[in-house]
Amino acid sequence: MGHSLYFLRNAGVFAMALAAVSAPASAQNTVITADKMIDVLTGKTVDYPAVFVGADGRITSIADARTVKWGSDVKHINLSGKTILPGLIDMHVHLDSPADIGGYRGLEFTDSFWGMTAVGSAQAMLKAGFTTVRNVGSGDRNDIGLKQAIENGYATGPRIVPAGYALGATGGHCDSTFLPPSLEKSGKEEGIADSEDELRYQVRRQRKYGAEVIKVCATGGVFSRNTEPGQQQLSERELRVIADEAHQWGLRVAAHAHGGEGIKAAIKAGIDTIEHASLVDDEGIKLAAARPRPVWFSMDIFNTDYTQSEGAKNGVLEDNLRKDREVAQIQRDNFRKAHKAGVKMVFASDAGVMPHGLVGGQFKVMVEYGMTPLEAIQAATRNAAQALGREKDVGAIAVGRFADIIAVDGDPLTNVRELESVDAVVKGGKVVN
């Protein structure tokens, strides 16, 4: 009648019940087996999992590979000797931003160049084990176009949650600030707004053309010109208009916010994720930990290593390198403080500032600054899925979710650096690396 060994959830703990010795092959297309599986929902390690996957790429059941049987018509992905865990989720990437092109070097290339580079960046992230990414701002809606190309089989890459153009104030971090007026386009850049009505329109406009998350710049930034990271650039009231409008349409909002006042304004306004959160103060941490509607900190605490070692060679301006140096250690220390205070946190690399294929290196820094290996993994799986509102699809190896799975040789709960080089990547039940 059914499956041989179920993992039944009872009060958050797996219970096991033996039913028969065979699995119903008629409902299964693929079975994935391994030596161990990390259940990120309970924090437990399961021995010898057999993960059955249906034709739609979703998990239909999880059994014990030592006792369950399957028919010859079921494809077997054998990951013997390996530990499997859910495909990773990066909540802050820029796929159309090559890390080795900085400052005014970008003017060497034509407009369509950036969309072309996004294809390779997506492949690099998938190979690194990131089966879902949230792209928080792109030019020419490159993230939306790439998402469509991947979903229709024209390109290979992770599942993309796109933002389209980021929203911001004239002259702010999300605006174009590197060129003189004579070289600027007439009128405002896409996404730039200077009133509540304009901001509300921009939310609707980005959604109209395919955005699945709204990105807004609440403060200045490190890699823009003529802005400082701590400088607030949108008021709490303006941020609330964006959050309310996006939530009305069923979208979540990510706010680029380095500065303490901008962070607090974004939290009070109902923003869902705070990007960077570099200069957050104690009051901001308390606000985030206590807010009834969950708010997540999305802190990129690894990329400065690359920027400081390679940035000048890549063309990054000294002023941008100066800002990066000034906030880097403060951000890492505040990551530790926020985590210790119980702020909800997700994995975020800001890939594009650093090479997309290297983002797995952030796990070791997250552990160095206070997380256990399990907590760091959960930030990139369970937590990220919750922050996206996509717990039915990604973020865990669980019945009903997509069979997005990665495998490593060792035990990442003992050595989180195993995630710097994954050995196999499965997306929707199919091996992609």
Buried (B, 14 or more C-beta within 10 A) or exposed (E): EEBBBBBEBEEEEBEEEEEBEBBBBEEBBBBBBBBBBBBBBBBBBBEBBBBBBBEEBBBBBBBBBEBBBBEEEBBEBEBEEBBBBBBBBBBBBBBBBBBBBBBEEBEEEEEEEBBEBBBBBBBBBBBBBBBBBBBBBBBBBBBBBBBBBBEEEEBBBBBBBBBBBBBBBEBBBBBBBBEEEEEBEEEBBBBBBBEBEBBBEBBEBBBEEBBBBBBBBBBBBBBBBEBBBBBBBBBBEBBBBBBBBBBEEEBBBBBBBBBBBBBBBBBBBBBBBBBBBBBBBEEBBBBBBEBEEEBBBBBBBBBBBBBBEBBBEBBBBEBBBEBBEBBBEBBBBBBBBBBEEEBBBBBBBBBBBBBBBBBBBBBBBBBBBBBEBBBBBBBBBBBBBBBBBBBEBBBBBBBEBBBBBBBBBEBBBEBBBBBBBBBBBBBBBBBBB
